Structures are given as structure tokens and as C-alpha cells.
Amino acid sequence: MGLDRVLPACGVVFAAAAALAACSGDDARAPGAVSQGDGAAGVSTMDGDGAAPFVADTGAPGVPARDGAAPASDAPPSDASGLGSGDSVAVDGAADNAQEGGATPCALSSGLLFCDDFEEATTSALPSPWSTSIIGSGTVTVDDMTPAHSGTRSVHVSDADADYDTLLLFHDTAVLPAPAGWFYLRAFVRLGAAMSAGHNSFVLADLASSPGQGNDLRLGEDDQMLMYTVMGDAHGALSNANYYSDGMLPGVQLAPGVWTCLEVLLDSKSPEIDVWVGGAEVPDLHHTDFPVDDYDRLQFGFEKYAGPAMDIWYDDIAIGTERIGCN
């Protein structure tokens, strides 16, 4: 898919300076989840120009277990990896797209079900299985002018008129619902402006048979921090759960103008929801008491409820049954 090498960048504003983390997929529950550099054992890379977005053969017998030894990783120890409440610290994740040595963002790591770097997309058409969901005058286009996270192309969601619904939509029955009953989502996100106090969604997960209903999940912004809701407003989590009792200190913020690695675990069996930003877990967004469906429909973009409009870019979107990581 036109992939060679990528230098990961962590663009994130978060609480607690000790939590500065490299973009790596540290997760003790998912053995072998992190793609190492080119030539690493057990890792092959995709660089066939003209290839379609990678979709794994999900017909292989067996389902990888999420419990197990920690994968090899250069992430910081667990006591320094949590993001959340406290003083906000800006991390200028320089969106340096210099093609230096390292793994590709769509390397064939264990458990990978799907990955797209959009390098084979044209500026006039999105590749299958992507489509769009737009209410209003927003646009979803392939962008080869703004620096991408990897390569030269990303997807640009523009909601300049602050319309309700401008989304890139993924629905592929060969990938989701995940045969394991859970999946990890990894996407690199670049915000065009600082997060606002209004409640808006950047990533949505629901069922194709009943979109926007059931235990639909919406991950986005509220009170100028990362948050999500499940089943409308029935369940919600701020990245600083103590926001209303600790002087309204901000939680995790995605810094504008730089690429940030965003990872999400959605497990309908446990159930469990977990979120990582820049390779570090956000403890206040980790819940095992919220209901989770076997989601088969994902959307990326800007679903507006309040506040100003937003331009957002997405790149190197991946889905897997094990933690994919940011390398």
C-alpha cells in the first residue's frame, strides 16, 4: 500500500508531566500486539504499490487471547503511563513525516484485521470499504496537500459551516463484528483547532442494523477534554473524572495541528472500554461497567452538538484483535 517507513509523532496535551510516553502499544493483556521495526522477528511489512487496503483472512481457526505476557515495547513503566487529572502539560508532537527507519503503520502485526494508510486513495474517491455520512454541507476528502502522518495522503473531514454530521464511514462484514467479540481500534488524528467546551464526537461505533441506537459509543470532546458516551447520555466518562470537584482541571486534550495516536479497546464480552493516547492509557476512560455491543459500523469525523466547527484529519486507521500500537 505504498508504505515504507514512518517516524511516529505524539501530539497530545495531558495531565502529569511524568506521563510523557512514546508512541508504542504497551498492553500486558495482548501478547505480541506491537509492531516492531522493519526486519523484526514475526513482522512483515506491506509495501506493494497498488494494493487495496489490507484486510486479514478472518477465516483462520482460533481467536487470540487478550490475557498473557506483555509484548515487547519501549513504552514507559505502567506507573508513568497513565494520563488524566492534574496540571495540563503540552507536548508538541512535531508532525515530522521524515521517512526514517522504523515500522510501518500498517505492518502485519499479530491479530491485525484491517489497516488503511490511504496512499492508494485518489483525491476524488475513497477506496472500498469506506463511504461517508454527511448531513449538511461538510466534506470528506482525500488530502495530499496537508502533511500526512505517513506517506503523502490522509482523509480530511471539513465541517466549516458547523453542520451536524460530517463523517467517514467504515462498514465491512469481513472485518466487523470481530470474531473474538472484541477489537482494538487505532487511528492517527490531527485536529484543526483546540478542543472546545462543547460536546462533539470524533469517533463513533454502533450497529449497521440500528445506527445511533443500542449501546452506541461516541468518543470526542466535552469540557475541552477527551471523553465518551455510551447509549446516548446513559453512560459517560470524562478523561478527568474529578473535573467538577477539583477546580475543573482539564483532562486529556489532543493538541491541534499535530498527529496524535488514538487507540480504543471495545470488548462486548467482558464488557470493557479502554483508551490510550500517544501510547499511554487514560485511566478515567477505562470502564468495565458500561454495556458494549458487537459493533460493526465505525465513523470518523465531526458529529456536532455544540460549539464551533472543526476540521479533522485521519490517517493509518487499523483494527485488530490485539493491541496494534502506534509504531
C-alpha positions in Angstrom: 0.0 0.0 0.0 2.8 2.3 -0.7 4.2 2.0 2.8 7.9 2.2 3.6 8.8 3.7 7.0 7.3 6.2 9.4 8.6 8.2 12.3 5.7 8.3 14.8 4.7 11.6 16.4 2.8 12.1 19.7 0.7 15.3 19.6 -1.1 15.4 22.9 -1.8 17.7 25.8 -2.3 15.8 29.1 -2.1 15.9 32.8 1.1 15.0 34.8 4.4 15.6 33.2 5.7 12.2 34.2 3.2 10.6 31.8 5.1 11.6 28.7 5.0 8.4 26.7 6.5 7.2 23.4 4.0 6.1 20.7 4.1 2.4 21.4 1.5 -0.2 22.2 2.2 -1.2 25.8 -0.6 -3.6 26.9 0.1 -6.5 29.2 -3.1 -8.3 28.2 -2.3 -8.6 24.5 0.8 -10.7 23.7 2.7 -9.7 20.5 0.4 -6.7 20.0 3.1 -4.1 19.0 4.7 -4.0 15.6 8.4 -3.6 15.9 10.8 -2.1 13.3 11.4 -3.4 9.8 13.0 -6.8 10.0 11.8 -7.5 13.5 11.0 -11.2 14.1 7.5 -12.2 13.2 6.7 -8.9 11.5 6.4 -8.4 7.8 5.6 -5.1 6.1 3.3 -4.2 3.2 4.8 -2.1 0.5 3.1 -3.4 -2.6 2.1 -0.3 -4.6 -1.4 -0.6 -6.0 -2.7 -2.9 -3.3 -6.1 -2.4 -1.7 -6.4 -1.6 2.0 -5.2 -4.6 4.0 -7.9 -6.9 5.2 -6.8 -10.0 7.1 -8.2 -13.5 6.4 -10.6 -13.8 9.3 -11.3 -17.4 8.5 -8.2 -18.7 10.3 -9.2 -21.0 13.2 -8.8 -19.8 16.8 -9.2 -16.5 18.5 -6.1 -14.8 20.1 -6.5 -14.4 23.9 -6.2 -10.9 25.3 -4.6 -12.2 28.5 -1.0 -13.0 28.5 2.6 -11.8 28.8 3.3 -8.2 28.0 4.6 -7.6 24.4 8.0 -6.2 23.7 7.7 -2.5 24.0 9.7 0.7 24.6 6.8 2.3 26.4 7.4 3.7 29.9 6.6 1.5 33.0 2.9 1.4 34.0 3.3 3.8 36.9 4.3 6.6 34.4 1.9 5.8 31.6 -1.5 6.9 32.9 -3.0 10.2 31.6 -5.7 12.1 33.4 -6.3 14.8 36.0 -3.8 17.3 37.2 -1.9 20.2 35.6 -2.1 20.1 31.8 1.3 19.8 30.1 1.6 20.5 26.3 3.6 18.0 24.3 4.5 19.5 21.0 4.3 16.3 18.9 6.1 17.6 15.9 4.3 16.2 12.9 7.6 15.2 11.4 6.9 13.0 8.4 10.5 12.3 7.6 10.8 8.8 6.3 13.3 7.4 8.8 13.9 3.8 10.0 11.2 2.0 11.9 8.0 0.0 11.4 5.2 0.9 9.0 1.9 2.0 10.5 0.2 -0.9 8.6 2.8 -3.6 9.4 1.3 -7.1 9.6 1.2 -7.4 13.4 -0.4 -10.3 15.2 -4.2 -10.0 15.3 -4.5 -7.3 12.6 -7.8 -7.4 10.8 -7.7 -4.2 8.7 -5.5 -1.3 8.1 -5.5 1.6 5.6 -3.0 4.4 5.1 -5.0 5.9 2.2 -2.0 6.0 0.0 -3.9 4.3 -2.8 -6.9 6.5 -2.5 -7.4 9.2 -5.1 -8.4 12.8 -4.3 -11.7 12.2 -5.9 -12.7 8.9 -4.4 -12.4 7.0 -1.2 -11.4 3.3 -1.5 -13.8 0.5 -0.6 -15.0 -0.3 2.1 -15.1 3.4 3.0 -18.1 5.6 2.4 -19.4 8.9 4.0 -22.3 10.0 6.2 -22.9 13.8 5.7 -25.8 15.9 6.9 -25.3 19.5 5.7 -22.5 21.0 3.6 -19.5 19.3 5.2 -17.0 17.4 3.1 -14.9 14.3 3.4 -11.9 14.2 1.0 -8.6 12.6 0.4 -5.9 15.2 1.2 -2.5 15.1 -0.4 -1.6 18.7 0.5 -1.6 18.7 4.3 1.3 16.7 5.8 0.0 13.1 6.4 1.0 11.0 9.3 2.7 8.6 6.9 3.2 8.8 3.2 1.5 11.7 1.5 -2.3 11.2 1.9 -4.8 11.3 4.7 -8.5 11.9 5.0 -9.7 15.4 5.7 -13.1 15.9 7.3 -14.2 19.6 7.0 -17.2 20.9 8.8 -16.6 24.6 8.1 -20.3 25.5 8.4 -20.7 23.7 11.8 -23.2 21.3 10.4 -24.4 18.3 12.3 -22.8 15.2 10.7 -19.7 15.0 8.6 -18.2 11.5 8.9 -16.0 9.0 7.2 -17.8 5.6 7.5 -16.4 2.1 7.7 -18.6 -1.0 7.4 -17.1 -4.3 6.2 -18.6 -7.6 7.3 -15.3 -9.3 6.6 -13.8 -7.3 9.4 -16.6 -6.4 11.9 -18.1 -7.6 14.1 -14.8 -9.0 15.3 -14.9 -12.8 15.6 -13.2 -12.5 19.0 -16.0 -10.4 20.5 -13.6 -7.5 21.0 -11.4 -5.4 18.9 -8.8 -2.7 19.2 -9.0 0.4 17.0 -6.0 2.6 16.2 -6.2 5.9 14.3 -3.9 8.9 14.0 -5.8 12.1 14.4 -4.9 15.7 13.6 -7.3 18.4 14.9 -7.5 21.7 13.1 -8.2 23.7 16.3 -8.1 23.3 20.0 -10.7 21.2 21.7 -13.8 23.1 22.7 -16.1 23.1 25.7 -18.9 21.9 23.5 -19.8 18.2 23.3 -18.9 16.8 19.9 -17.9 13.4 18.6 -14.7 12.3 16.6 -15.1 8.5 16.6 -18.4 6.6 16.6 -19.2 2.9 17.0 -22.6 1.3 16.5 -24.6 -1.4 14.7 -25.2 -1.2 11.0 -28.7 -2.7 11.6 -29.6 0.1 14.0 -27.2 3.0 13.7 -27.3 5.5 16.5 -29.2 3.2 18.8 -28.5 0.4 21.3 -25.2 0.8 23.1 -23.7 3.2 20.5 -20.4 4.8 21.6 -19.3 8.3 20.8 -15.7 9.4 21.6 -14.9 13.0 21.3 -14.7 16.3 23.2 -16.5 18.0 26.1 -15.3 20.5 28.7 -12.2 20.9 26.5 -11.1 17.3 27.1 -11.4 13.8 25.6 -14.5 11.9 26.7 -17.1 9.4 25.5 -20.7 8.4 26.0 -22.5 5.1 25.6 -26.2 4.6 24.8 -26.8 8.3 24.3 -26.2 10.0 27.6 -27.0 7.0 29.7 -23.2 6.4 30.4 -20.4 8.9 30.1 -16.8 9.3 31.1 -14.5 12.3 31.1 -10.8 11.9 30.9 -10.7 13.8 34.2 -13.4 12.1 36.2 -12.9 14.7 39.0 -13.4 17.7 36.8 -16.3 19.1 38.7 -14.7 18.6 42.1 -11.0 19.5 41.6 -11.3 23.1 40.3 -12.2 22.0 36.8 -8.7 20.9 35.8 -8.7 19.7 32.2 -8.2 16.0 31.4 -6.6 14.7 28.2 -6.6 17.1 25.2 -5.5 16.3 21.7 -3.2 19.2 20.7 -4.2 20.9 17.4 -2.0 20.9 14.3 -0.1 17.7 15.1 -0.8 14.0 14.7 -1.9 12.1 17.8 -2.1 8.3 18.1 -5.6 7.3 19.5 -6.3 3.7 20.5 -9.6 2.2 21.8 -10.5 -1.2 23.1 -14.1 -2.2 22.7 -14.9 -5.6 24.3 -18.5 -6.8 24.3 -17.7 -10.0 26.2 -16.3 -8.5 29.5 -17.6 -5.8 28.8 -14.7 -3.3 28.7 -13.8 0.0 27.1 -10.2 1.4 27.3 -8.5 4.3 25.7 -4.8 5.2 25.0 -3.4 8.5 23.8 0.1 8.6 22.5 0.6 5.1 23.7 -0.4 5.8 27.3 -3.6 4.6 28.9 -6.2 7.2 30.1 -7.3 5.6 33.4 -10.5 7.6 33.7 -11.7 6.4 30.3 -11.3 2.7 31.3 -14.6 1.2 32.2 -15.9 -2.4 32.8 -19.3 -1.3 33.9 -20.7 0.2 30.6 -22.5 -2.0 28.1 -20.7 -2.7 24.8 -22.3 -4.1 21.6 -20.6 -6.2 18.8 -20.1 -3.0 16.8 -19.8 -3.4 13.0 -20.0 0.2 11.9 -17.4 2.8 12.7 -17.4 6.5 11.8 -14.6 9.1 12.0 -15.1 12.8 11.7 -17.2 15.5 13.4 -20.7 15.0 14.8 -21.6 18.3 16.2 -23.8 19.0 19.2 -22.4 22.3 20.5 -19.6 24.8 20.0 -17.6 25.8 16.9 -16.9 23.8 13.7 -13.8 21.6 13.4 -11.5 20.3 10.6 -10.1 16.9 11.4 -7.6 14.7 9.6 -7.4 10.9 10.0 -4.6 8.5 8.8 -3.4 4.9 9.3 -6.6 3.6 10.7 -6.3 0.0 11.9 -8.5 -2.7 13.5 -7.2 -5.8 15.3 -8.0 -8.4 17.9 -4.8 -7.4 19.8 -3.4 -4.0 20.7 -1.9 -2.5 17.5 0.3 0.2 19.0 1.5 3.5 17.4 4.7 2.4 15.6 
